[in-house]
């Protein structure tokens, strides 16, 4: 699933997703727009989604999420 699909499944607004992941809103927007984000940001997003859904989601599982090395 894409980040947007995970966001919808969690029932979060963009602002709430950023808050749950502990990241800046503009950083989330960049990730949603297909721009590269740090590994730390990607991991924070995956962990927040995992907590909300009660399952394990790895950032590699998020379709279209680009992570800079």
QUIRAVEN-V965964 format. One record per run of one state. SS is the DSSP state (@ for helix, = for strand, . for the rest). FROM is the first residue (numbers start at 1). TO is the last residue. If there is no record, write none. Layout:
[[SS/FROM/TO] [SS/FROM/TO]]
This chain:
[[./1/1] [=/2/2] [@/3/10] [./11/13] [@/14/21] [./22/24] [@/25/32] [./33/36] [=/37/37] [./38/38] [@/39/53] [./54/58] [@/59/61] [./62/62] [=/63/63] [./64/66] [=/67/67] [./68/69]]
